[in-house]
């Protein structure tokens, strides 16, 4: 009865569209599907992941597919993933924090499918892992460039949400600014959005109007750079080398390189050896997941040399961004001399270092 | 010189609605086919997949129905207000307020048995949405403040309230400071009907049915339409406009709030900023296309849901999201927009001639 009702409704609703069913049963070759929160053309977060997908496809030869602009929090993500699984995809990579709960549930539902979530903290023991990158390392280096570039000693930072990932980035950047220029401050404006060119641009303009002459950002569009370009200020972009959007303002950028990590996950799934990294995979500059984009050609050679030296030390493990002494925003000791924050403290970071102007919320 | 004018027919075309639907749909699919071919996709394969994945089997139907639930409730909310000429642009905010209300009940009643907790959450959702609508309702009823502006502005306020809660007092302590509440207790999930379809389908269907009957078969519904078409007539007939405005906007807000509660306990599991996903704004389109009629709302919401699920499914075979979105809009407006021609005909009229003498141009 229910079936017949459905059939009737289907016929009414689609009028004339003939449903010819076609089987999509395939052989069990590994196929990887990516679900993105934004459009692949945004030059930001999603663009960087899609470059990773293309690189992984090239190195592994595995067929990949993606869906873009899939919102968090509703039914869209799980619906998309189930459809991929119906189509015989057996590696699912979700690149936004809000997909995490759904992925955990889906991983239970589909034990033969490998799930990898980017930027979260949940995982299971068998088929659901988490990956992220130590973006604070190149953030620090980009801060050194920004600190050298400011004339007003006022640097601005347009940031999305006060979550540990973003706070960590602001702190690392500020520590880098202060290594190059101890008197400089970093003023933070929250936008409450990852991708909204208008809001991002307005926030950048507000900072420029206050006398900031270098802008950094934790956003996905190049809008901040366009404002900096128009004002004759300088700009540290994020996610990818966005120099094309603001060629005169652009200084450098902390960037993602997901290709090798994605290839690793896909290869492991194909070989049947995938196991989630316990406590998640947190790739560093040494691993290549994060990097500093080329520095603008007009930056002083001494600055470039100092940044290169630090980069080598970070990769060699002889310099850690969050080694003490570090004071918090109010001047109290946050990390004692000789101590280094462990990963737990980094993942849950909820304080600003000295030199940051702004509030956590 | 001639110009095209929409002229109202003396009587609607007999049996015109399904015909218009079919013609509009075919036209939309034809235009969409050109677009798809321009983007190097085979239209037939794309359409076949859209159909299969949205209406092709029970599982597909369950996904479509789940989508139709928030769209239908939001559309009903707008339509209830619209049936007396009021515009509730605030369904989006009321959905958020409803979700907040439901989440609040789940916080205090985490240990209650399932049926009691679920009922409490849904009541909380209705109250939440209704409370948000109370301000514009009072302002409109008492001092005639335009409800379009006030309901719209309250969307922003509801969003800020939600953000404050999930960034602040309701934040999951285990979430590494991410803005979300803890996951709902297990008994706070709406039961599953079949496939992925949850109990919200029944709730939405029942609510739409009740409003449909109330609107067309009761004195209350009749008074609503009278009040909507002429305030003077209503006053003459002894209908209290103030009370009508107040109750209608509160009901409208409550229905939208219910959508938020159902989304929370049927789909989302926890309160995040993404709880609504623009359903409140889509509801305005649903209500407008349904000509503010509850029965129409159900049909449009189903079509809308199917188009959304189908549109998502073709992305999986490589159709970009933007083309999928354009295609969805084509189908929706082609299939439903063509209904205009049931009531109006397109005539070429020499410029300077007033066509309104024949029954009035389409507004």
Interface residues (C-beta under 8 A of the other chain):
Chain A: X2 X3 X6 X9 X10 X13 X14 X15 X16 X17 X19 X20 X21 X22 X33 X39 X65 X67 X68 X69 X70 X71 X72 X73 X74 X75 X76 X79 X80 X83 X84 X87 X97 X98 X101 X121 X161 X162 X163 X164 X167 X192 X347 X348 X350 X361
Chain B: X18 X21 X22 X25 X26 X29 X47 X48 X51 X52 X53 X55 X56 X58 X61 X63 X66 X67 X163 X167 X168 X176 X177 X178 X179 X180 X183 X194 X196 X263 X267 X268 X269 X270 X272 X273 X274 X275 X277 X302 X303 X306 X309 X312 X313 X315 X316 X317 X318 X320 X321 X322
